[in-house]
Amino acid sequence: MSGNRPDHKNRRGFKQLYKRSGVYVISFLILFVVIGLLTTVAPAYRISSETISDWTSEIESTTFLYLLGMENRAFREAYPSDKPLPDLPDTFFQMATSIKPNDPRSLLGKEIPGMTNFAYEIIVAGEGTNYTNLPIESSPPVDEALEDRKAVVSESEKNKGSKDDNKKDEQHSTGNREVVFLYNTHNTESFLPHLPGVKDKDLAHHKKVNVTKISDYLAKKLEQNGIGTTVADENIMGILNEKGWEYWQAYDASRNVVKKAFSQNNDLQYVIDIHRDGQSRDITTTEIDGKTYARVMFVVGGEFEDYKQNLKLADKLHKLIEKKYPGLSRGYIVKKGEGSNGVYNQDLSGNALLIEFGGVHNTMEELHRTADAVADIFSDYYWDAEKVSNPK
């Protein structure tokens, strides 16, 4: 018996080799056939790269790392220790149907009008914030955004803050350094109370009376608090019009503006894109000490690797606002997935944010009050951070 064991082992080894070889050959033939089908089928029936991108865009990157780790131990060791192993059946189901098994919004969002906000993820909800009243972004044709419309702003609103322009914080100053950059990707977004005759909120756009006024005002207030601030003067909608681009391509245009700001200013630390929401007045307005304010909401893009750094900044500012101006912040959210930009130029800096300042129904007076509060809070945050990073 002992003399036959080597032959028995050899035969078994050959059988296993034949089986493996057979599997490899069959797999190669199947791959060859599939490639042949994909390259010979009519273009209308081919699977496009865009379709494949849609299938995989919602899948966690760690899932792909896990799959690679099944074949190569080096990838397995790179898998984050604090990340649970992916549920592969759920993953494949999601790829096939675009429905997340643990998130019914991914089904309802495509079937019920007004439920497209499923691309948002509420991280911290402010007072009254839920998935039914998240920011609404209108996307009018560029020529509508640039349409000449009558706008009315009272003299008191025009001159708001001018009396205090010379009052500066003597204790703090960034000197000649401009450390904050404000810009407006949707720079024509305006407000219905200042557009007589305009009822459609999607047409609440104006070339001059718009969110750029808020950026200018906020910059003045930050300067008064000793924080060097600059405001972009590029007309993003004008750039879209010149290039023949669509409204949704505004972030491509403003990206170049932000890159230019960084290339020209090595002192730049914070980048803030200011918008206004399309929600109703009751959602975007609050009352503090008998005065009405336009509420703010922080939006962080979730489709780049280090977005959690930006999320930390949103968290700190939200908490500071809630402490001093309860109810002013609607919270902060992450937006990613189909139908969203998902980056909002925030991959260019860990201190980049998008802030929704009020909504289409707010007045300049309310927006100015809010800008006063935001400047107050941001200044406290900035100088506290400076103490930590540069202790004396």
HELIX and SHEET records of a PDB file:
HELIX    1   1 SER A    2  ASN A    4  5                                   3    
HELIX    2   2 ARG A    5  THR A   40  1                                  36    
HELIX    3   3 PRO A   43  TYR A   45  5                                   3    
HELIX    4   4 SER A   49  SER A   57  1                                   9    
HELIX    5   5 SER A   61  GLY A   69  1                                   9    
HELIX    6   6 ARG A   73  ALA A   78  1                                   6    
HELIX    7   7 LEU A   88  THR A   97  1                                  10    
HELIX    8   8 ARG A  105  LEU A  108  1                                   4    
HELIX    9   9 THR A  116  ALA A  119  5                                   4    
HELIX   10  10 VAL A  142  ALA A  145  1                                   4    
HELIX   11  11 GLU A  155  LYS A  158  1                                   4    
HELIX   12  12 SER A  162  ASP A  164  5                                   3    
HELIX   13  13 LEU A  192  HIS A  194  5                                   3    
HELIX   14  14 LYS A  201  LEU A  203  5                                   3    
HELIX   15  15 VAL A  211  GLN A  224  1                                  14    
HELIX   16  16 ILE A  236  LYS A  243  1                                   8    
HELIX   17  17 TYR A  247  GLN A  249  5                                   3    
HELIX   18  18 ALA A  250  GLN A  264  1                                  15    
HELIX   19  19 ARG A  281  THR A  284  1                                   4    
HELIX   20  20 TYR A  307  LYS A  324  1                                  18    
HELIX   21  21 GLN A  346  LEU A  348  5                                   3    
HELIX   22  22 MET A  364  SER A  389  1                                  26    
SHEET    1   A 7 TYR A 120  ALA A 125  0                                        
SHEET    2   A 7 SER A 329  LYS A 335 -1                                        
SHEET    3   A 7 VAL A 296  GLY A 301  1                                        
SHEET    4   A 7 ALA A 352  GLY A 359 -1                                        
SHEET    5   A 7 TYR A 270  ASP A 277  1                                        
SHEET    6   A 7 VAL A 180  TYR A 183  1                                        
SHEET    7   A 7 THR A 229  VAL A 231  1                                        
SHEET    1   B 2 THR A 285  ILE A 288  0                                        
SHEET    2   B 2 LYS A 291  ALA A 294 -1                                        
END                                                                             
